[in-house]
């Protein structure tokens, strides 16, 4: 039973790998028992428990980079104290931001820029696979807090206790891949020890956690069985148009269900102990414009980019032309944040161009599309940009785009869907059956991505639990069956969250 909590395969030996899976499987129940005991009998020590658990969790993934996290937290805490005591905070916040960006740049971007400009001969792809886990997330979170202090918008005016601050940065449910939290969202509850653990908090938290888990295991992972073989094949040449269409749609859905699934697992873990982490997604593929999409996709990052980069550059305060320049710069840097590769820069630039185009159309007399057509158009341009996000390089992205002009080949597409068919144990008898199964799965997944929001499910569940006992029992049985089936499908297979790379 120890396999199900396994989230990544880093090439360890089998015996050590099995031990690590067992540790991760036991981590959550052990943490909840320990937290309950301390919160009930030694509440003043709960933040020490949170910090110790977070450090242990990170160390179990990347022990060799644990000093990087600790040093980053320690030095940033020094900047926090300095800012709280300083009368002129501008040079202090500049120094803090420079330090954080330098740390991020050294580990994430030095090889990329060095190899691009002939300064270094290292391999960016190899270097990107040996980064301190979550460095982009905990770096942005600490930069945001320093800037909040400078702007006097932080949660509290007093110097936080070092243990409270360290627990805020390293809080394990969201440490690895977000959501990125602000001081009023997490530091304040931690300082106030606003934890509550009860049967109700565990029930609600477990529901959200299970929804996230099912998104990942039942939807995102089967989608990866379609997207991965197809995108990998673009490294060798142009594909047929059907395979290209299936691959792009599959990845468009995979990245949503993968990352929203992780984010909701983090929210669920927080709710179990009474901490409300921010929701990170709000059915973004139901958006009728690219502007709306970015208000509903990776909400915490979008807010960070808007509040600390776009507005800092001048926002829309200096005329239309400057606003468009600021938008483009923000999206390019947002793309680069995702990874040290020029394909991410192009992905960000495309979204910058889409946003500028949307603002120009909104401010002109261009006739608006019907709502349903606007949703389709938004999804098409978003899916097109995902090609550059997913492709290994420009050659692969170019091959994928050119594939749409080639013939439709059902047999070739069925070959790429073989792993998907095997993963879900469909055992299609013909190529056509295999392709139809894949298309049906994509349609169902897209419908869910557009229409189903976890917050709505949670509200519906709470209403059922308070009124209908039989319905609640039925729902619990269905949830238990779905979880068991998902874990059965995933048995023995390594699971890797997409955003672990960023």
N, C-alpha and C positions, 0 to 999 in steps of 0.2 A: 504493500500500500504506500510505500514511501516515494513512488515515482511521481505522484500527481502534482506535487508542489514544485517540481523541477522546472525552472524557467529558462535555462540556457545551457548550452553544451560548450565547454571551453577546453575540450580535449584532455581532461584529466584521466587518470587510470580508472578502470571500472570499479575497483574496490573503494577508492576515495570518492568517486562519483556517487556511488550508492550511499555512502555515509553522508555525503552532503545533501542528497535528496531526503534522507531521513531527518536530518537537522532542519531543513526547510519545512518538511511536513509537520514536524513537532513544534516549530517556532511559534505559530499563531496560538494554539491552545496554551502553551507554556507561558507566553506573553500575557494572555488574558487572565490566567490564574494569578500570575505574579502581580499584575497591575491591580486586579481586584483586591488582593490582600493588602497591598500598600495603600491604595486609595481609601480602604475601609479602616485601616488601623494606624497608618503612618503617612497621612496625606501630604505632609510637608516634604516627604521624600519622593513623591511621585515623579517629579521632573528628573530626578537622578535616575529613576527606573526607565523613563522614556529615553533619556540620553544613552544609558548603558545598552538598552535593547537596540537602539538605532545604530550605535557603533558596532555591536555584535552582528547585526544584519548586514551592514555594509562590508564588514571584514569577512563575512562568509562568502561574499561575492569576489571581492578584490582586496585581499589583505595587504598586498604590496603597495597599493595606492592609498591605504588608510591614512598614512602621515600627511598626504596632500590635503585631504579633507580637514584633518585636525589643524594643520598649520593655517589653512585658509580661514577657518572659523576663528582661530586665536588672533590672527592679524586683523581680521575684519572687526572683531570685538574691540580691539585696540582703537580702530578708527571710530567705532561707535562711541566709545568713552570720550575720545578726543573731540568729536563733533558735539556731544552733549555739553562739554565744558567750554568749547571755543566761542568767542564772540564773533569772529569772522570765520564762517563755516565754509566759504567757497574754496579756498586752497586745500582745506582738509578733505572735502568731498571729491575734489579733483584728484588728489593723491590716492584716495581710496578706490575710485573708479579706475585709475591708471593701474594700480596694483592688480585689481581683479582682472582687467582686460589683458594685462601682461601675463598673468598666470594662465588664463584661458588660451591666449595666443601661443604661449610656449608649448603647451601640451597638444593643442588642437590644430594650430595653423602654421607653426614654424616650418614644418616639413612641406606643407602645401605651397606656401609662398616661396620657400627656399628652392624647391624643385622647379616651380613655375618660372622663376627669374634667374635660374642657373647658379644660385648661391649654395645649394646643397644638392647632393645626389641621392637623397633618401627616397623611398617609395611611399607616396602619400597614402595609397590604399593599405599598405602594410602598417603604416603609422596610425591610421584611423582605427585599426583593430586593437591598438594597445593604448587606449586613452583611459585616464581615471574615470570610472563609471560616474555618470550624472554630473560631470564637471560643468556643463553648460547650465544645468538647472540650478545647482546650488550657487553658482557664480552670479547668475541673473537675480536670484532671490536676494543675495546680500547687497548687490549694487542697488536694487530697488529700495532696500531699507536705508542705506546711506543717503540716497537722494531724498527719501521721505523726511529724514531728520533735517537735512539742509532746507527743505521746503516747509518744515514744521507741520507735516501732515502725517507723522508717524502715530502709532496707536497710543503711546504713552510719552510723557515728558521726562520721566525719570530714567536714569541709567538702568537697563535691565540687568538682572543677576546673570553672571556668566553661564551658569547651568541652564537658566531659562533661554538665553540666547542660543546656546549650542543645541538645545533640544528643538528650538524653533527651526534652525537651519537643517538639522539632520533627521527630523521627524520621519521615521522609517516608512510609514505608509506611502508618502509622496516623494521620498528622497530620490529614487532611481529615475523616475521619468515624469515627475509632476503629479498633479497640477502645481504650478508655481504660485506660492502663497505670499500675501502681503502681511505686514505686521498686525494690522487690525483683524485679519482672518485667522491667524495662528498664534503669533507671539502674545497677543493680548489674552486669549483663552489659556495659554500655557502659563503666563505670569499669574493669572487669577486662579489657576488650578481649577478651571471650569469643567473638569471631567465628571462624567456621571456614567457609571456602568450598572446596567440593570437588565432584567429579562427583556424589557421593551427595546432598549438601545441595542442589545445583542441581536434581537429579532430583526429590527429595521436595518441595522448594519449588515447583517448576514444576507438579507434579501438583496441589497444593492451590490454587495460583493459577489453573490452568485450570478446576478444579471451580468456583471462585468466578466466573470469567468466564462459564462455561456457565450457571450459575444466573442470572446477570444477563441475558445476551444471549438464551439459548434459552428461558427461562421467564419472568423478570420483565418483560422488554420486551414480549413478546406479551401478557402479562396486562394491561399498561398500555393496550394497544389495546382492551381490553374495559372496564377500569375508568374510564379518562379520559373517553371520550365519555358514558358513563352518568352519572358524577358531575357532569360539566360541564352536562349537560341538566337536572339538578335545580335549577340556578339559574333556570330558566325555568318550572318547575312540577312537578307530580306525574307520575310515570311509571307504566307498567304493572308488575305484580308480578314478572313473569319478568325484565324488564330490571333491576329493583331487586335481585333475588336474584343475578343474574349479576354485577352491578357490585360488590356488597358482598363476595361470595366472591372475585371477581377481585382486589380491592384487598387483602383479607385475605392472600391468597397473594403478591401482588406485593410488599408491603412486607417480607414475610419473605425471599423469594428475592432481592430487591434488596439489602437490608441485610446478610443473611448472606453473599450473594455478595461484596459489597465487603469485609466483615470477613475472609473467607477469602482473598481476593486479598491483603489486608494481611498475614495470617498467612503466606501462601506467600512473599511478598517477604522477610519476616523469616527464614523457614527457609532461603532461598537463601544467606544469609550466616551461618547458624547461630544466629539469634536466635528464640526461641520466644515470640511474642506470645500473649496469652491467647485461647482460643476464646471466641467471643461468643454462640454459640447451641448448643443441645442439643435439637433437634427439639421446640420448645415446643408445637407443635400436637398433640403426643402426650400432653400433660399431662392428668391426671385431676382437676385442681382449679386454681383461679386462683392459689393459693399456689405450686403446683408450676410453673405457667406462668411466674411472675415469677422463679423460680429458673433457668429455662431460656431466657428471652427477654432479649436485650441484657444478658448476664450482667455485663459490666463496669460498666454504668450501674446496674443493680439493686444490685450490691455497694456501689458508691459511695453510693447513696441510703440503703442500710441502715446502712453503717458511719459515715457522716459527717453524716447528717441524722436518720434515725429513732432511732438510738442516742443521738445528741446531744440529741434532744428528750426523752429519758427511756426510749425503747423500751417494754418491757413491765414495767418495774421499779416502776411506781407505780399498779398496779391495772388492771383490765380497761377501765374507761371511758377512762382516760388513754391506754392502749395504742391504743384505737380512734381517739382524737383524733390521736395521733401518726401512725398509719397514714394517716389521711385527709390530714393536713397534708403528709406526705411525698409521697403520690401526686399531690396538687394541685400541689405545687412541681415534682414530676417532669414533670407534664403541661406546666406553664408553661415548663420548661427546653426542651421541644421546639419551642416557638414562641410569639410574642407575639400570641396570639389567644385570645378567650374559649372558643372551641371546644376548644382544648387543655386549658384549665382544666377543662371539663366532662368531657373524656376522662379526665383524671387523677382527678377526683372519682368518676366511675363505677367506675374500678378500685379506688379507695379503698373505695367501698361494697361492691364485690364481695369484696375481701379481708376486710373486717369481717364480712360475711355468712358467708364461708367459715370464719373463726375461731369465730364464734358457733355454727355448725353442728357444727364439730369438737368443741367443748367441751360440747355438749348431747347429748341422747339421740336426736337426729334420725337416722333410718336412712340409711345410706350408699347411694348409687346403685351399681349394678353398674359395673365399671370401664369397659366400652365406652360405657355411657350417660353416665358422668361425663365422659369425653373429649368426647362430642358436646355436652353441656351447656356445658362450658368453652369449646369453640370457638364456640358460639352467642353467649355473652355477650361474648367477646372480639371477635367480628365485629361485634356491635351497637355496641360502643364505638368500633370503627374508623370507623364512619360519621361521628362527630364529629371524629375525627382528620383525615379526608380532606376533609370538606365545607369549602367556602370560608367559610360563615357558618351561623348557626342556621337561617335560612330554607331553605337548601339541605339541611341535615341533616333538618329537619322534613319537607320534601318527600320525601326518600328514605324516611324511616320510614313516612309515610302511603302511599307507593307500594305497600307490601306488602298493603294492603287493597283494591287495585284489581284489575281483571281481568287475565287472562293473555293477552298479545298477542305471538304468535310473530313476526309481520311487523315490529312495532316493535323487538323484541329483535334480530332479524336486521339491521335497519338500524344499530343501535349496534355490531354485531359486524362490520360491513363492513371496517373497517380491520384488525381481527384476521385476518379471512379473507384479505385482500390481503397482509398482512405475511408470513403463512406460505405464501402462494401456493397456497391450497386451492381457490379458484375454485368454491365451492359453486353448484350449479345451482338450488337452491330455498331459500326462507327456512328451511324445516325442516332441511335439510342444514347450513346455516350455523349454526343454533342447536345442533344435535347435535354439530357439530365443536367449538364453544365449550365445551359441557358436558363432552364427552369430555376436552378439554384440561384443564379445571378438575379433573376427577376424578383424572386422572393426576398433576397437580401436587400436589393435596391428599394423595394417597397417598405421594408422595415427601416432602412436608413432614412427614408423620407418622412415616414409617418409615426414611428415609435420613439418616444422620448422616455428615458428612465425615470425622470421626475414625475411624469404622468402615471407611470406604472406604480411608483411608490405611493402616490396619493390615492390611487385606486385600491391598492392593497390595504392601506391603512383604513380606508372606508369599509372594505369587506371584513377586515378583522374585528371592527367594532360593531358589526351588525349581523353577519351571517356565519355562524359557526361551521355549518356543513361546507359552505363554500371555502372557508379558510382551510379546512382539513383537506379538501380536494386539491386546492392550490398547493398545499405543502407536499402532497403526494406527487403531483405533477412536477414540482420543482426538484424533488428528490430524484425522480426518475430521469429527468433531463440532465441533472448534474451527473448521475451515475453513468448515463449513456455517453455524455461528453468525455468523462474521464476514461471510460472504456475505449473510446475511439483513440484517445491520446496516449494510451498505455505504452510505456517504454520509449516514447518519441520525445526528442528534445523540443522544447518550446522557447521561442525567442521573440520577445516583443520588439517591434520595429524601432520604437523610440529609445530603446536601450543604447542605440548607436549614437545618440545625439546628446 
